[in-house]
């Protein structure tokens, strides 16, 4: 058994999640940010890669007080567990991932790797082992928020159950893509929903392949 895995990403019309400048490209408007907040509130854990922790310094918290209160009413922590994985253990312990909010934090590292960080450190050999461990910790719904390496790894491994793409009405022309070149499972994804959120189109796809 493993959690239901949802990949969430905002991208430009031409498939970029960031441009080539030093400033972070903001693609989502207020309406889409609120949608993502609701998505976070409905999940047990949120995962980002170590590169995203370093580059974006995300807090990974539920912003809405109403949604946090609803989580408490359902006997859940106010915020989902924060999850990241690193091959080296070289993360800043003062990053918002570790310091913002009171959510539980888990850092997965390869077997034999050590990390001196304010989090639960777990050795896991690959994403399937990571997902199995999360399931054992009671995680039923996992939200993967990036970045490119994580989206590529989950999709190429056939480990994503749902993909939510928020498409912003802009053309970027160059920068960081949603996914890297890889070999992906064959088959057409199933379009589950198309929603207009502010000036963005949110496309929700389901998996065409069998769960491993």
Secondary structure, DSSP 8 states (H G I E B T S, - for coil): ---EEEEEEEEETTSEEE-SSSS------HHHHHHHHHHHHT-SEEE--HHHHHHH--------HHHHHHHHHTT--SS-EEEEE-SS----TTSHHHHSSS--EEEEE-TT-----SSEEEE-SSHHHHHHHHHHTT--EEEE---HHHHHHHHHTT--SEEEEEEES----SSEESS-S----SS--EEEEEEEETTEEEEEEE-SS---
